[in-house]
Amino acid sequence: MPTTVLTNSAAWLPADRADLVVGPAEVHEPGPGELLVRNRALAVNPLDEIKQWVGPMMYRWLPTPAVLGEDVAGEVVAVGAGVERFRVGDRVVAFAVGMERGRRHRAEGGFQQLTVVREDLAAPLPAHLPYEEAVVLPLAVSTAATALYQRDHLGLPHPSAVVTPTGRTVVIWGGSTSVGSNAIQLAVASGHRVVTTASPRNHERMRELGADVVVDYRSPTAVADLVAAIADDEVAGVLAVGTGSAEPSVAIAAATGARRVALASPSVSFGSLPRRGGLSGAGVRTIARLVAGNVALQVRARTRGIRARYVWGSSLMTNEVGPMLWGEYLPAALAEGRYVCAPEAEVVGEGLEAIQPALDRLRAGVSARKLVVRL
């Protein structure tokens, strides 16, 4: 630890379904292979909002008071034993995994001034890249990489600075989402043609990120239009992002002969659930739709020889995908300007007190942007 005295504060989730409360927090020492980062920018994700809203239905292992948050960017203020890639003073962007099972929940949560992060889930920031722009990446790019590269999902070849075309196509339903915007770039860097969906106002942005064909997901002919655009190409796999994406993605796989679908979102929205504990009619109906919808989806997929599996974005920290993404690909791609921080960041406030309003706004609906708080 540095010789200067550090103090910390956090935006605490004090109890299930409560609003965040800013208060003092312990300064945690980084362990072996870890960094202590003074956060300069944070981003909010649907996982944070859902955990706050539904309580123990999500992340049942996470006790309260809790520190949520996955996306952090800032300066290294201490390093643990064995750290080789970073030193004190380095600018970094990192994936905070404090919400995950088996982690030091309070030390590694993102919504605080000082967060412990894993060295192998951090990337150095070039001088030209602001914290506020880079912080949109961690959870989104990690989830996209998990879906595309893990062997139990699409299993694509890894991205490279020198792209070798594979002659295959990847379908991404939900290209303007945070995960989709990163998946487009990664799939193209892996040598694949990308066809995707987005609302018309985001079509040009999808093409700028590398998509070859973009279809309006709200069109009644969206599935048919994508299948027609694929033509006789071999489809390496389909990535489904966003509520309602699973069913059309399986339909596309069935029509094109694809054998793998990666599901990055649940089939139903939790938006109808009341923000209170105990049973409710809305809660029972939501869970029933979730279970019934998933059973029906799996039956349709399996009868067509399609493997459809849900993606857990943090699973890359247990296999080769994490080191590949955070240690090998992203540092050079960001430094050389080959990778775009997407979606676009929108700074919605300053200080930990701004995180709760950001979560409230996220719940109300945000499209093709990532809400960021500056510290």
N, C-alpha and C positions, 0 to 999 in steps of 0.2 A: 504494500500500500504506500502511497505517497506520504511525505512527512507533513504536508499541510493538512489541516483538519477539514474534513468534508462533512457537509450536512445534507440531508435528503428530505424530500417530501413527496407524497404520492396522492393521486386521485383514487381514493379507496372505494371499493364496493363494500359498504359496511354490513350489508345483509342481503339475502336473496331479494331481488326485484326493487331494491332501493336505488335512489339517485346516488351518484358518486359524490364523495365528500373529500375535500383536500385537507390533508393533515400530515404531521411528521411521520417519517419512515426511517427505518434503520439503514445505515450504510453497510452494505454487504461486501466482503472481500471476494475477489474473483478466485476461483479454485483453479486447479490444473487445466490448461487449455481454455481458459476463460478470460474475458476482458470486462473491465468496469467502464461504462460509457456514460459521460455527461450528455444527456439528450438535449438536442437543439431543435428537433422537430419530431412530432409523432403523427401517425395517421390512425384513423378509426376504421374498423372493419365490421361487416355484418355479424361475425362471430361474437364481437364484443357486445353489440346491441342485443343479439339474441340471448346470450348468456345473462345479461342484465334483466331482460324481459321475462324469460321463462324459468329462471332460477335453476334448480337441480335437474331439470329435464336435459340440460346440456352441461357437460363437464362436471359430472356428479362428484368427481374426486377433488374438486377445487373448493377448499373451505373458505368461508368468509370470516373476517374481512379479507378481501382479495384485491390484488392489483391486476387488472386486465391489460390488454394491449399487446400487439405483436410487432408493429412497425416502428422502428426507432432509427434515428440518425443523429450523430453527434461526435464528440471527441473522446478518445481513449484517455482515461485518467489513472488507470492502473492495469497491470497485466498479471496473470497467474503463472504458475510454474509451467515451463515447457512451451510457452507461447513464442512462436518464431516469426509469424507474419506481420505482427503489429508491435508498436511501441507507444509510450505515452506521448500524447499530442497528435496522433494520427486522426484524420477525419474518416469516419466509417459509416456505413449503413448496415443494419443487422436485423435478423429475424429473432425476436425475443420469444422464448418458448416457455415462459413461466406458467401458462395455463395448461400445459401438457402434463400427462400422468408421469409421476416419478421425478419431476423437476423441483427445484427450490422455488416454490410458487411466488413468494414475495420478492425474493432477490431478482428473479428473472422476468417479472412482469414489466410491460412497457410503459404504463401510464405513471411514470415517476421521473424525478430529476436524474437519478442515477440507477442504471439498469445493468445487471450482469448478463452478458451474452456469450455464447460459444464462439470461439475463434473460427471454427469451421462453418459457422452460419453468418459470417460477416465479410464484407468486402470493402476495400479502401475506396475513398471517394477522390476523384481528381479535383484539382483546385477550381476548375471552371464549373463544377456541378454543385448547386446550392443544396443544403440539407432538405429544404422544403420540397424540392423536385425529386430527390432520390428516395425520400421516405415512403413514396407510394409503392415501392417495389416489394418489400420482404415477403409478406404472406402471399401476395398474388403471384409473384414469380416462382416462389417455392411450390405453390399448389400446381401451377402450370407445368413446372418441371417434373413434379411427381407424376402427374397424369401422363405426360408425354414419354418419359424416359424410364420409369420404373418397370421392371420386367413383368410385374403382375398387372400393369395397365397397358399402355400402347407399345412400350418397349422400343421406341425409335432410336436410331443412332444419335449420338450426342452432338450438340451444336459445335460449329467450328468457325474460325475466322475465314477460312477458305472453304466456301460452300461447294460441295459435290452433289449435283442433282441426283436424286434417287429414282426419278420417274414416277413417284407415287404421290398421292394426294392425301391431305389430312383435312377432315371436316371439323370446324369449330362452331358449334351452335352457341351464340352469345359472345360475339367478337368484341363488342364495346364494353363488356364488363372488365373489371380489374384483371381477373384470371385470363379472360379471353384475349385482352390486348397484349398480354405477355406471351400467351401460348402462340399467337400468330407469329410473333418475332422469333420465338424459339424454334417453331416448326420450320420456318423458312430457313433459319440458320442451320437446320439439320438436313437441308436439301429437299424439302417437300413443297409442293404446290398447296396453297391453302384456299379453301372456300369457306365462307363464314356467313353469319347473319348479323344484322344490326338494323336499327331504325334508319330511314333514309337520310336524316341529318348527320349521321355518323358514317355514311358509306365512304366518303372521301378519306376520312381519317383511317379507316380500316385498310384502304389501299395504300396509304402512306406507310403503314406499319408492315405491309408486305402481302396482304391478301390479294389473290388474283380475281376472285369473284365474291361479290357481296349481295345478299338477298335480304329483303325486308322480312323479318321473322314474323310479322303480323299478317303477312299475305296468306290467304287460304291456299295458295299454290306454292308456298315456301319449300316444302319437302320436294315436290316435283321439280321445282326450278333448280334446286341444288343437285338433285339426281341428274337432271339434264346437263348441268354445267360440268359434272364429273365425267359424263359420257363413258368411255371405255377405260378410263384411268383405273389403276389399282388403288384402292383406298387402304391406307395404312391403319386407319382407325378414326374414331369419332370421339370428340370431347364435348360433353354436354355441360353448359354453364348457365345457371339461372333457373328459377322456378318454372316448371313446365317444359324444360329442355330435354328431359329424359326420353319421353315418348317419341317425339319427332326424330331424335338422334338414333334410337333403335330402328325406327322405320327407314331411315336413310341407310343404316348399316345393312338391313335386310335387303334393300333394293339394289345395293351396290356390291354385295358380297363381302363386306367388311366383317371381321370376326371379333373385333374388340371395341367396346364403348367404355370410356372413362366418365363416370358421373361425379361432377364436382358440386352438385347442389341437390338438396332434397326435392322430392316431387311435389310437395305442397308448401305453402307459405305458413310461417308461424305468426303472421300479422294479426290473425283473428283471435289469438289467445289473449285472455285477460291478464293484466299484470298483477296477479295475486296468487297465493298458494291454494292448495286444495283442488278438488275436482270441479270442473265446470262443463256445461254442455258444449261450449266451443272447444275446450281442450279435448274432450272425449271424441268429438267429431273429427278434429284435426288429426289426432293419433290414429283413429280408425281409417281415415283417408290415406294417411301416410303408409300404414301397414298394408291395406288392401291394394293401393296403387303400386307399391313396390313388389308385392307378390305377383300381381298381374303383369307387371313389366318384366320380371324375371322369367315368367312362364313364356311370354312372347319371345324374349331373347333366346332362351335355351332351345325352344322348339325350332328356331332358325339357326342354331349353331353359333350364337353370339354370346360372348362373355361380357357381361355388363357389371362393372364393379365400382363402388364408391371410392372416392379419393379422399385421403386424409393428408392435408398439405405438409404436416410436420414429419411424416414418416420418412422423408428424405434424409433426416438426421441419423437414421439407422442403417443406411446403405450408401453405395457409391455415388448416388445422385447428388447428395448434399455437397461433398467435397468438389465434385465436378462443377456444379453450378457456382458455388460461392468462392471456391479457391482457384479454379482454372478458367472458367468462362467469363463470369461477370466482371472481374477486375480489369481485364484487358478490353473487353467490349465497351465498358463504360469509359475507360481512359481514352480509347480511340474513337469514341462517338458512334460505334456500331450498334449500340443498343439504346433505345429510347425509353426514358422513364415514363411509363404509361399505366393508367390513364392520367390525364392532366391533373395536377395538384390545384386545389382551391384552398387557400389559407383562410380559415373561418374564425380565427381568434388567437390570442396569445395567453400563455400561462395554463397551468393545470386546470384552472377553473373553467376554461373554454371547452374541455373535453365533453362534459355532459351536454351542453348545447349542441355540440357536433354530433353526438350520438342521437339526440332527439331529431336533428335534421336528417340524419341518415335514415332513421326509421320512417320519416315522412316521404322519402324517396329521392334518390340521386341517380343521375344517368351520366355515364361516360366521364365521370370525375371522381377524384379521391379527396375526401375532406381531411385537411391537415391543420394541426395546431402547432404554432411556433412557441418554443420556450426560450 
